[in-house]
Amino acid sequence: MFETKIRKVGNSSVMTLSAELLAILDAKEGDSLFVVRGDDGSLKIMAHDPSVVAALEAAEIVMDENRTLLAALA
């Protein structure tokens, strides 16, 4: 578990992420992070857009199912 504080910067509120947390997220300064709300109200911070990740997983399934057809087309 990680603890961080929310502080005011100008008209915004910001949350500081430690170097250790950034390493776990595989993120660096300037990267975009995505926050997804779970069914139970929890929040999940992700370094990659969840819709893109889902699309890539679906594409991988289709490619696995049609490997010989795709090889013939290549």
PyMOL Python script that loads the backbone (N, CA, C, O; Angstrom):
from pymol import cmd

cmd.read_pdbstr("""\
ATOM      1  N   MET A   1       0.851  -1.169   0.000  1.00  0.00           N
ATOM      2  CA  MET A   1       0.000   0.000   0.000  1.00  0.00           C
ATOM      3  C   MET A   1       0.898   1.233   0.000  1.00  0.00           C
ATOM      4  O   MET A   1       1.944   1.259   0.649  1.00  0.00           O
ATOM      5  N   PHE A   2       0.475   2.240  -0.731  1.00  0.00           N
ATOM      6  CA  PHE A   2       1.209   3.498  -0.813  1.00  0.00           C
ATOM      7  C   PHE A   2       0.319   4.612  -0.289  1.00  0.00           C
ATOM      8  O   PHE A   2      -0.893   4.603  -0.503  1.00  0.00           O
ATOM      9  N   GLU A   3       0.922   5.560   0.391  1.00  0.00           N
ATOM     10  CA  GLU A   3       0.180   6.717   0.876  1.00  0.00           C
ATOM     11  C   GLU A   3       0.726   7.953   0.195  1.00  0.00           C
ATOM     12  O   GLU A   3       1.939   8.102   0.049  1.00  0.00           O
ATOM     13  N   THR A   4      -0.155   8.837  -0.221  1.00  0.00           N
ATOM     14  CA  THR A   4       0.248  10.094  -0.831  1.00  0.00           C
ATOM     15  C   THR A   4      -0.726  11.168  -0.382  1.00  0.00           C
ATOM     16  O   THR A   4      -1.814  10.860   0.105  1.00  0.00           O
ATOM     17  N   LYS A   5      -0.350  12.398  -0.540  1.00  0.00           N
ATOM     18  CA  LYS A   5      -1.187  13.519  -0.118  1.00  0.00           C
ATOM     19  C   LYS A   5      -1.675  14.279  -1.345  1.00  0.00           C
ATOM     20  O   LYS A   5      -1.019  14.299  -2.386  1.00  0.00           O
ATOM     21  N   ILE A   6      -2.829  14.896  -1.202  1.00  0.00           N
ATOM     22  CA  ILE A   6      -3.374  15.772  -2.233  1.00  0.00           C
ATOM     23  C   ILE A   6      -3.076  17.198  -1.784  1.00  0.00           C
ATOM     24  O   ILE A   6      -3.337  17.570  -0.640  1.00  0.00           O
ATOM     25  N   ARG A   7      -2.526  17.990  -2.703  1.00  0.00           N
ATOM     26  CA  ARG A   7      -2.226  19.376  -2.350  1.00  0.00           C
ATOM     27  C   ARG A   7      -2.694  20.298  -3.462  1.00  0.00           C
ATOM     28  O   ARG A   7      -2.932  19.859  -4.588  1.00  0.00           O
ATOM     29  N   LYS A   8      -2.824  21.565  -3.143  1.00  0.00           N
ATOM     30  CA  LYS A   8      -3.326  22.566  -4.074  1.00  0.00           C
ATOM     31  C   LYS A   8      -2.147  23.181  -4.832  1.00  0.00           C
ATOM     32  O   LYS A   8      -1.151  23.584  -4.232  1.00  0.00           O
ATOM     33  N   VAL A   9      -2.278  23.246  -6.162  1.00  0.00           N
ATOM     34  CA  VAL A   9      -1.316  23.936  -7.015  1.00  0.00           C
ATOM     35  C   VAL A   9      -2.133  24.801  -7.962  1.00  0.00           C
ATOM     36  O   VAL A   9      -2.786  24.279  -8.865  1.00  0.00           O
ATOM     37  N   GLY A  10      -2.107  26.096  -7.773  1.00  0.00           N
ATOM     38  CA  GLY A  10      -2.943  26.986  -8.575  1.00  0.00           C
ATOM     39  C   GLY A  10      -4.412  26.696  -8.314  1.00  0.00           C
ATOM     40  O   GLY A  10      -4.857  26.692  -7.166  1.00  0.00           O
ATOM     41  N   ASN A  11      -5.161  26.453  -9.380  1.00  0.00           N
ATOM     42  CA  ASN A  11      -6.582  26.127  -9.242  1.00  0.00           C
ATOM     43  C   ASN A  11      -6.837  24.626  -9.268  1.00  0.00           C
ATOM     44  O   ASN A  11      -7.988  24.191  -9.324  1.00  0.00           O
ATOM     45  N   SER A  12      -5.776  23.839  -9.226  1.00  0.00           N
ATOM     46  CA  SER A  12      -5.910  22.385  -9.313  1.00  0.00           C
ATOM     47  C   SER A  12      -5.473  21.719  -8.019  1.00  0.00           C
ATOM     48  O   SER A  12      -4.768  22.312  -7.203  1.00  0.00           O
ATOM     49  N   SER A  13      -5.900  20.492  -7.849  1.00  0.00           N
ATOM     50  CA  SER A  13      -5.403  19.638  -6.776  1.00  0.00           C
ATOM     51  C   SER A  13      -4.539  18.569  -7.418  1.00  0.00           C
ATOM     52  O   SER A  13      -4.914  17.998  -8.442  1.00  0.00           O
ATOM     53  N   VAL A  14      -3.380  18.293  -6.823  1.00  0.00           N
ATOM     54  CA  VAL A  14      -2.458  17.323  -7.410  1.00  0.00           C
ATOM     55  C   VAL A  14      -2.098  16.258  -6.390  1.00  0.00           C
ATOM     56  O   VAL A  14      -2.117  16.498  -5.183  1.00  0.00           O
ATOM     57  N   MET A  15      -1.774  15.091  -6.891  1.00  0.00           N
ATOM     58  CA  MET A  15      -1.339  13.980  -6.060  1.00  0.00           C
ATOM     59  C   MET A  15       0.091  13.653  -6.483  1.00  0.00           C
ATOM     60  O   MET A  15       0.351  13.420  -7.664  1.00  0.00           O
ATOM     61  N   THR A  16       1.002  13.635  -5.541  1.00  0.00           N
ATOM     62  CA  THR A  16       2.399  13.346  -5.823  1.00  0.00           C
ATOM     63  C   THR A  16       2.619  11.847  -5.783  1.00  0.00           C
ATOM     64  O   THR A  16       2.216  11.177  -4.833  1.00  0.00           O
ATOM     65  N   LEU A  17       3.264  11.318  -6.825  1.00  0.00           N
ATOM     66  CA  LEU A  17       3.570   9.897  -6.895  1.00  0.00           C
ATOM     67  C   LEU A  17       5.063   9.705  -6.661  1.00  0.00           C
ATOM     68  O   LEU A  17       5.883  10.378  -7.285  1.00  0.00           O
ATOM     69  N   SER A  18       5.409   8.811  -5.783  1.00  0.00           N
ATOM     70  CA  SER A  18       6.811   8.545  -5.473  1.00  0.00           C
ATOM     71  C   SER A  18       7.486   7.843  -6.654  1.00  0.00           C
ATOM     72  O   SER A  18       6.818   7.294  -7.531  1.00  0.00           O
ATOM     73  N   ALA A  19       8.813   7.870  -6.660  1.00  0.00           N
ATOM     74  CA  ALA A  19       9.577   7.185  -7.699  1.00  0.00           C
ATOM     75  C   ALA A  19       9.272   5.691  -7.685  1.00  0.00           C
ATOM     76  O   ALA A  19       9.210   5.059  -8.740  1.00  0.00           O
ATOM     77  N   GLU A  20       9.080   5.126  -6.497  1.00  0.00           N
ATOM     78  CA  GLU A  20       8.766   3.701  -6.378  1.00  0.00           C
ATOM     79  C   GLU A  20       7.418   3.380  -7.027  1.00  0.00           C
ATOM     80  O   GLU A  20       7.292   2.375  -7.726  1.00  0.00           O
ATOM     81  N   LEU A  21       6.417   4.225  -6.799  1.00  0.00           N
ATOM     82  CA  LEU A  21       5.100   4.003  -7.388  1.00  0.00           C
ATOM     83  C   LEU A  21       5.154   4.170  -8.905  1.00  0.00           C
ATOM     84  O   LEU A  21       4.521   3.408  -9.636  1.00  0.00           O
ATOM     85  N   LEU A  22       5.903   5.157  -9.377  1.00  0.00           N
ATOM     86  CA  LEU A  22       6.052   5.331 -10.826  1.00  0.00           C
ATOM     87  C   LEU A  22       6.716   4.114 -11.457  1.00  0.00           C
ATOM     88  O   LEU A  22       6.350   3.709 -12.561  1.00  0.00           O
ATOM     89  N   ALA A  23       7.687   3.531 -10.768  1.00  0.00           N
ATOM     90  CA  ALA A  23       8.358   2.338 -11.281  1.00  0.00           C
ATOM     91  C   ALA A  23       7.377   1.174 -11.368  1.00  0.00           C
ATOM     92  O   ALA A  23       7.397   0.419 -12.340  1.00  0.00           O
ATOM     93  N   ILE A  24       6.528   1.023 -10.373  1.00  0.00           N
ATOM     94  CA  ILE A  24       5.532  -0.050 -10.388  1.00  0.00           C
ATOM     95  C   ILE A  24       4.545   0.147 -11.541  1.00  0.00           C
ATOM     96  O   ILE A  24       4.142  -0.818 -12.191  1.00  0.00           O
ATOM     97  N   LEU A  25       4.161   1.396 -11.787  1.00  0.00           N
ATOM     98  CA  LEU A  25       3.238   1.699 -12.881  1.00  0.00           C
ATOM     99  C   LEU A  25       3.923   1.683 -14.243  1.00  0.00           C
ATOM    100  O   LEU A  25       3.253   1.756 -15.273  1.00  0.00           O
ATOM    101  N   ASP A  26       5.248   1.587 -14.257  1.00  0.00           N
ATOM    102  CA  ASP A  26       6.035   1.688 -15.485  1.00  0.00           C
ATOM    103  C   ASP A  26       5.716   3.002 -16.193  1.00  0.00           C
ATOM    104  O   ASP A  26       5.469   3.034 -17.399  1.00  0.00           O
ATOM    105  N   ALA A  27       5.727   4.095 -15.407  1.00  0.00           N
ATOM    106  CA  ALA A  27       5.402   5.424 -15.916  1.00  0.00           C
ATOM    107  C   ALA A  27       6.524   6.382 -15.552  1.00  0.00           C
ATOM    108  O   ALA A  27       7.325   6.120 -14.655  1.00  0.00           O
ATOM    109  N   LYS A  28       6.561   7.501 -16.270  1.00  0.00           N
ATOM    110  CA  LYS A  28       7.553   8.530 -15.980  1.00  0.00           C
ATOM    111  C   LYS A  28       6.876   9.898 -16.085  1.00  0.00           C
ATOM    112  O   LYS A  28       5.732  10.005 -16.526  1.00  0.00           O
ATOM    113  N   GLU A  29       7.592  10.923 -15.680  1.00  0.00           N
ATOM    114  CA  GLU A  29       7.053  12.271 -15.726  1.00  0.00           C
ATOM    115  C   GLU A  29       6.612  12.613 -17.147  1.00  0.00           C
ATOM    116  O   GLU A  29       7.351  12.387 -18.106  1.00  0.00           O
ATOM    117  N   GLY A  30       5.417  13.153 -17.274  1.00  0.00           N
ATOM    118  CA  GLY A  30       4.869  13.518 -18.577  1.00  0.00           C
ATOM    119  C   GLY A  30       3.948  12.468 -19.170  1.00  0.00           C
ATOM    120  O   GLY A  30       3.196  12.768 -20.098  1.00  0.00           O
ATOM    121  N   ASP A  31       3.985  11.229 -18.654  1.00  0.00           N
ATOM    122  CA  ASP A  31       3.089  10.170 -19.140  1.00  0.00           C
ATOM    123  C   ASP A  31       1.663  10.446 -18.666  1.00  0.00           C
ATOM    124  O   ASP A  31       1.452  11.118 -17.656  1.00  0.00           O
ATOM    125  N   SER A  32       0.698   9.923 -19.400  1.00  0.00           N
ATOM    126  CA  SER A  32      -0.693   9.978 -18.979  1.00  0.00           C
ATOM    127  C   SER A  32      -1.023   8.740 -18.164  1.00  0.00           C
ATOM    128  O   SER A  32      -0.581   7.637 -18.486  1.00  0.00           O
ATOM    129  N   LEU A  33      -1.798   8.927 -17.112  1.00  0.00           N
ATOM    130  CA  LEU A  33      -2.295   7.816 -16.311  1.00  0.00           C
ATOM    131  C   LEU A  33      -3.806   7.785 -16.445  1.00  0.00           C
ATOM    132  O   LEU A  33      -4.440   8.823 -16.635  1.00  0.00           O
ATOM    133  N   PHE A  34      -4.378   6.603 -16.348  1.00  0.00           N
ATOM    134  CA  PHE A  34      -5.813   6.421 -16.487  1.00  0.00           C
ATOM    135  C   PHE A  34      -6.365   5.898 -15.173  1.00  0.00           C
ATOM    136  O   PHE A  34      -5.819   4.963 -14.588  1.00  0.00           O
ATOM    137  N   VAL A  35      -7.446   6.503 -14.713  1.00  0.00           N
ATOM    138  CA  VAL A  35      -8.083   6.095 -13.467  1.00  0.00           C
ATOM    139  C   VAL A  35      -9.431   5.486 -13.821  1.00  0.00           C
ATOM    140  O   VAL A  35     -10.262   6.124 -14.468  1.00  0.00           O
ATOM    141  N   VAL A  36      -9.643   4.243 -13.390  1.00  0.00           N
ATOM    142  CA  VAL A  36     -10.876   3.513 -13.687  1.00  0.00           C
ATOM    143  C   VAL A  36     -11.583   3.215 -12.372  1.00  0.00           C
ATOM    144  O   VAL A  36     -10.959   2.752 -11.417  1.00  0.00           O
ATOM    145  N   ARG A  37     -12.880   3.479 -12.325  1.00  0.00           N
ATOM    146  CA  ARG A  37     -13.660   3.188 -11.132  1.00  0.00           C
ATOM    147  C   ARG A  37     -14.207   1.771 -11.219  1.00  0.00           C
ATOM    148  O   ARG A  37     -14.821   1.397 -12.219  1.00  0.00           O
ATOM    149  N   GLY A  38     -13.986   0.990 -10.182  1.00  0.00           N
ATOM    150  CA  GLY A  38     -14.484  -0.379 -10.124  1.00  0.00           C
ATOM    151  C   GLY A  38     -15.945  -0.427  -9.705  1.00  0.00           C
ATOM    152  O   GLY A  38     -16.500   0.570  -9.242  1.00  0.00           O
ATOM    153  N   ASP A  39     -16.559  -1.582  -9.869  1.00  0.00           N
ATOM    154  CA  ASP A  39     -17.964  -1.763  -9.484  1.00  0.00           C
ATOM    155  C   ASP A  39     -18.184  -1.531  -7.993  1.00  0.00           C
ATOM    156  O   ASP A  39     -19.267  -1.129  -7.567  1.00  0.00           O
ATOM    157  N   ASP A  40     -17.145  -1.792  -7.211  1.00  0.00           N
ATOM    158  CA  ASP A  40     -17.250  -1.624  -5.765  1.00  0.00           C
ATOM    159  C   ASP A  40     -16.881  -0.216  -5.305  1.00  0.00           C
ATOM    160  O   ASP A  40     -16.789   0.036  -4.104  1.00  0.00           O
ATOM    161  N   GLY A  41     -16.668   0.710  -6.253  1.00  0.00           N
ATOM    162  CA  GLY A  41     -16.331   2.080  -5.919  1.00  0.00           C
ATOM    163  C   GLY A  41     -14.839   2.331  -5.789  1.00  0.00           C
ATOM    164  O   GLY A  41     -14.421   3.469  -5.573  1.00  0.00           O
ATOM    165  N   SER A  42     -14.029   1.285  -5.916  1.00  0.00           N
ATOM    166  CA  SER A  42     -12.588   1.444  -5.817  1.00  0.00           C
ATOM    167  C   SER A  42     -12.056   2.129  -7.078  1.00  0.00           C
ATOM    168  O   SER A  42     -12.725   2.149  -8.111  1.00  0.00           O
ATOM    169  N   LEU A  43     -10.859   2.684  -6.986  1.00  0.00           N
ATOM    170  CA  LEU A  43     -10.212   3.315  -8.124  1.00  0.00           C
ATOM    171  C   LEU A  43      -8.962   2.531  -8.479  1.00  0.00           C
ATOM    172  O   LEU A  43      -8.232   2.079  -7.597  1.00  0.00           O
ATOM    173  N   LYS A  44      -8.718   2.370  -9.765  1.00  0.00           N
ATOM    174  CA  LYS A  44      -7.547   1.655 -10.255  1.00  0.00           C
ATOM    175  C   LYS A  44      -6.764   2.620 -11.136  1.00  0.00           C
ATOM    176  O   LYS A  44      -7.321   3.193 -12.072  1.00  0.00           O
ATOM    177  N   ILE A  45      -5.475   2.807 -10.845  1.00  0.00           N
ATOM    178  CA  ILE A  45      -4.615   3.680 -11.639  1.00  0.00           C
ATOM    179  C   ILE A  45      -3.827   2.811 -12.602  1.00  0.00           C
ATOM    180  O   ILE A  45      -3.162   1.858 -12.196  1.00  0.00           O
ATOM    181  N   MET A  46      -3.910   3.151 -13.893  1.00  0.00           N
ATOM    182  CA  MET A  46      -3.243   2.350 -14.918  1.00  0.00           C
ATOM    183  C   MET A  46      -2.407   3.263 -15.803  1.00  0.00           C
ATOM    184  O   MET A  46      -2.799   4.394 -16.090  1.00  0.00           O
ATOM    185  N   ALA A  47      -1.261   2.769 -16.229  1.00  0.00           N
ATOM    186  CA  ALA A  47      -0.384   3.542 -17.104  1.00  0.00           C
ATOM    187  C   ALA A  47      -0.784   3.408 -18.572  1.00  0.00           C
ATOM    188  O   ALA A  47      -0.256   4.126 -19.421  1.00  0.00           O
ATOM    189  N   HIS A  48      -1.705   2.506 -18.879  1.00  0.00           N
ATOM    190  CA  HIS A  48      -2.124   2.283 -20.263  1.00  0.00           C
ATOM    191  C   HIS A  48      -3.634   2.393 -20.351  1.00  0.00           C
ATOM    192  O   HIS A  48      -4.348   2.007 -19.425  1.00  0.00           O
ATOM    193  N   ASP A  49      -4.121   2.924 -21.471  1.00  0.00           N
ATOM    194  CA  ASP A  49      -5.554   3.101 -21.690  1.00  0.00           C
ATOM    195  C   ASP A  49      -6.234   1.738 -21.673  1.00  0.00           C
ATOM    196  O   ASP A  49      -5.911   0.887 -22.502  1.00  0.00           O
ATOM    197  N   PRO A  50      -7.171   1.507 -20.747  1.00  0.00           N
ATOM    198  CA  PRO A  50      -7.799   0.194 -20.631  1.00  0.00           C
ATOM    199  C   PRO A  50      -8.558  -0.231 -21.893  1.00  0.00           C
ATOM    200  O   PRO A  50      -8.653  -1.426 -22.173  1.00  0.00           O
ATOM    201  N   SER A  51      -9.099   0.723 -22.658  1.00  0.00           N
ATOM    202  CA  SER A  51      -9.814   0.340 -23.884  1.00  0.00           C
ATOM    203  C   SER A  51      -8.839  -0.183 -24.932  1.00  0.00           C
ATOM    204  O   SER A  51      -9.182  -1.095 -25.683  1.00  0.00           O
ATOM    205  N   VAL A  52      -7.642   0.366 -24.999  1.00  0.00           N
ATOM    206  CA  VAL A  52      -6.635  -0.114 -25.947  1.00  0.00           C
ATOM    207  C   VAL A  52      -6.144  -1.492 -25.519  1.00  0.00           C
ATOM    208  O   VAL A  52      -5.965  -2.379 -26.354  1.00  0.00           O
ATOM    209  N   VAL A  53      -5.927  -1.669 -24.227  1.00  0.00           N
ATOM    210  CA  VAL A  53      -5.477  -2.967 -23.719  1.00  0.00           C
ATOM    211  C   VAL A  53      -6.512  -4.041 -24.042  1.00  0.00           C
ATOM    212  O   VAL A  53      -6.152  -5.139 -24.467  1.00  0.00           O
ATOM    213  N   ALA A  54      -7.795  -3.732 -23.845  1.00  0.00           N
ATOM    214  CA  ALA A  54      -8.864  -4.697 -24.144  1.00  0.00           C
ATOM    215  C   ALA A  54      -8.903  -5.019 -25.638  1.00  0.00           C
ATOM    216  O   ALA A  54      -9.089  -6.175 -26.016  1.00  0.00           O
ATOM    217  N   ALA A  55      -8.730  -4.017 -26.481  1.00  0.00           N
ATOM    218  CA  ALA A  55      -8.737  -4.249 -27.931  1.00  0.00           C
ATOM    219  C   ALA A  55      -7.550  -5.110 -28.357  1.00  0.00           C
ATOM    220  O   ALA A  55      -7.695  -5.991 -29.204  1.00  0.00           O
ATOM    221  N   LEU A  56      -6.392  -4.864 -27.780  1.00  0.00           N
ATOM    222  CA  LEU A  56      -5.219  -5.678 -28.117  1.00  0.00           C
ATOM    223  C   LEU A  56      -5.384  -7.127 -27.660  1.00  0.00           C
ATOM    224  O   LEU A  56      -4.956  -8.050 -28.353  1.00  0.00           O
ATOM    225  N   GLU A  57      -6.002  -7.327 -26.500  1.00  0.00           N
ATOM    226  CA  GLU A  57      -6.252  -8.692 -26.027  1.00  0.00           C
ATOM    227  C   GLU A  57      -7.230  -9.409 -26.950  1.00  0.00           C
ATOM    228  O   GLU A  57      -7.046 -10.589 -27.250  1.00  0.00           O
ATOM    229  N   ALA A  58      -8.271  -8.707 -27.405  1.00  0.00           N
ATOM    230  CA  ALA A  58      -9.237  -9.301 -28.331  1.00  0.00           C
ATOM    231  C   ALA A  58      -8.568  -9.633 -29.668  1.00  0.00           C
ATOM    232  O   ALA A  58      -8.828 -10.687 -30.248  1.00  0.00           O
ATOM    233  N   ALA A  59      -7.716  -8.744 -30.151  1.00  0.00           N
ATOM    234  CA  ALA A  59      -7.012  -8.992 -31.415  1.00  0.00           C
ATOM    235  C   ALA A  59      -6.090 -10.197 -31.292  1.00  0.00           C
ATOM    236  O   ALA A  59      -5.961 -10.978 -32.234  1.00  0.00           O
ATOM    237  N   GLU A  60      -5.456 -10.352 -30.153  1.00  0.00           N
ATOM    238  CA  GLU A  60      -4.573 -11.502 -29.955  1.00  0.00           C
ATOM    239  C   GLU A  60      -5.353 -12.810 -29.995  1.00  0.00           C
ATOM    240  O   GLU A  60      -4.874 -13.801 -30.546  1.00  0.00           O
ATOM    241  N   ILE A  61      -6.539 -12.820 -29.420  1.00  0.00           N
ATOM    242  CA  ILE A  61      -7.383 -14.025 -29.446  1.00  0.00           C
ATOM    243  C   ILE A  61      -7.767 -14.366 -30.888  1.00  0.00           C
ATOM    244  O   ILE A  61      -7.692 -15.524 -31.301  1.00  0.00           O
ATOM    245  N   VAL A  62      -8.178 -13.349 -31.649  1.00  0.00           N
ATOM    246  CA  VAL A  62      -8.573 -13.573 -33.050  1.00  0.00           C
ATOM    247  C   VAL A  62      -7.387 -14.080 -33.852  1.00  0.00           C
ATOM    248  O   VAL A  62      -7.534 -14.997 -34.660  1.00  0.00           O
ATOM    249  N   MET A  63      -6.202 -13.493 -33.638  1.00  0.00           N
ATOM    250  CA  MET A  63      -5.021 -13.929 -34.385  1.00  0.00           C
ATOM    251  C   MET A  63      -4.634 -15.357 -34.024  1.00  0.00           C
ATOM    252  O   MET A  63      -4.214 -16.123 -34.891  1.00  0.00           O
ATOM    253  N   ASP A  64      -4.773 -15.722 -32.749  1.00  0.00           N
ATOM    254  CA  ASP A  64      -4.468 -17.101 -32.344  1.00  0.00           C
ATOM    255  C   ASP A  64      -5.429 -18.091 -32.989  1.00  0.00           C
ATOM    256  O   ASP A  64      -5.019 -19.172 -33.411  1.00  0.00           O
ATOM    257  N   GLU A  65      -6.718 -17.722 -33.067  1.00  0.00           N
ATOM    258  CA  GLU A  65      -7.729 -18.613 -33.633  1.00  0.00           C
ATOM    259  C   GLU A  65      -7.563 -18.767 -35.146  1.00  0.00           C
ATOM    260  O   GLU A  65      -7.952 -19.791 -35.708  1.00  0.00           O
ATOM    261  N   ASN A  66      -6.992 -17.766 -35.806  1.00  0.00           N
ATOM    262  CA  ASN A  66      -6.882 -17.760 -37.264  1.00  0.00           C
ATOM    263  C   ASN A  66      -5.429 -17.719 -37.736  1.00  0.00           C
ATOM    264  O   ASN A  66      -5.123 -17.127 -38.771  1.00  0.00           O
ATOM    265  N   ARG A  67      -4.552 -18.341 -36.983  1.00  0.00           N
ATOM    266  CA  ARG A  67      -3.116 -18.279 -37.273  1.00  0.00           C
ATOM    267  C   ARG A  67      -2.791 -18.788 -38.680  1.00  0.00           C
ATOM    268  O   ARG A  67      -2.040 -18.131 -39.402  1.00  0.00           O
ATOM    269  N   THR A  68      -3.328 -19.922 -39.084  1.00  0.00           N
ATOM    270  CA  THR A  68      -2.989 -20.471 -40.409  1.00  0.00           C
ATOM    271  C   THR A  68      -3.524 -19.599 -41.537  1.00  0.00           C
ATOM    272  O   THR A  68      -2.842 -19.408 -42.544  1.00  0.00           O
ATOM    273  N   LEU A  69      -4.736 -19.068 -41.383  1.00  0.00           N
ATOM    274  CA  LEU A  69      -5.303 -18.188 -42.390  1.00  0.00           C
ATOM    275  C   LEU A  69      -4.466 -16.912 -42.530  1.00  0.00           C
ATOM    276  O   LEU A  69      -4.178 -16.475 -43.644  1.00  0.00           O
ATOM    277  N   LEU A  70      -4.083 -16.325 -41.415  1.00  0.00           N
ATOM    278  CA  LEU A  70      -3.279 -15.112 -41.466  1.00  0.00           C
ATOM    279  C   LEU A  70      -1.892 -15.378 -42.051  1.00  0.00           C
ATOM    280  O   LEU A  70      -1.341 -14.532 -42.755  1.00  0.00           O
ATOM    281  N   ALA A  71      -1.334 -16.543 -41.762  1.00  0.00           N
ATOM    282  CA  ALA A  71      -0.025 -16.894 -42.336  1.00  0.00           C
ATOM    283  C   ALA A  71      -0.147 -17.038 -43.852  1.00  0.00           C
ATOM    284  O   ALA A  71       0.758 -16.633 -44.581  1.00  0.00           O
ATOM    285  N   ALA A  72      -1.238 -17.603 -44.333  1.00  0.00           N
ATOM    286  CA  ALA A  72      -1.436 -17.781 -45.768  1.00  0.00           C
ATOM    287  C   ALA A  72      -1.614 -16.422 -46.458  1.00  0.00           C
ATOM    288  O   ALA A  72      -1.163 -16.234 -47.588  1.00  0.00           O
ATOM    289  N   LEU A  73      -2.264 -15.488 -45.782  1.00  0.00           N
ATOM    290  CA  LEU A  73      -2.477 -14.157 -46.350  1.00  0.00           C
ATOM    291  C   LEU A  73      -1.194 -13.331 -46.362  1.00  0.00           C
ATOM    292  O   LEU A  73      -1.050 -12.418 -47.174  1.00  0.00           O
ATOM    293  N   ALA A  74      -0.276 -13.643 -45.478  1.00  0.00           N
ATOM    294  CA  ALA A  74       0.982 -12.864 -45.399  1.00  0.00           C
ATOM    295  C   ALA A  74       1.861 -13.297 -46.506  1.00  0.00           C
ATOM    296  O   ALA A  74       2.972 -12.788 -46.648  1.00  0.00           O
TER     297      ALA A  74
END
""", "prot")
cmd.dss("prot")
cmd.show_as("cartoon", "prot")
cmd.util.cbc("prot")
cmd.orient("prot")
